[in-house]
Amino acid sequence: MKKIPQIGCACEKPSSHYTEYRSSELGIDHTNGRYAEVTIQQCKLCQRIWIHYFVEFESFSKSGRWYKGIVSKKTAHK
């Protein structure tokens, strides 16, 4: 796997705010009953593309988790 270099953009920090991105929903991941929300986000500053994955289990309070990772333009449009 190719390591992606850091460029010092605010989007690389976990504290980045959702308003710093352009977002488009990909859909829902139904795998194993997760019903996770999957979104593509593009940083308004550096134009990097991120995939954002949010899952929450309704039967457990405070179970919400999100994951974010950089993807290539080619992968994002599949």
Disulfide bonds with the S-S distance in Angstrom:
none
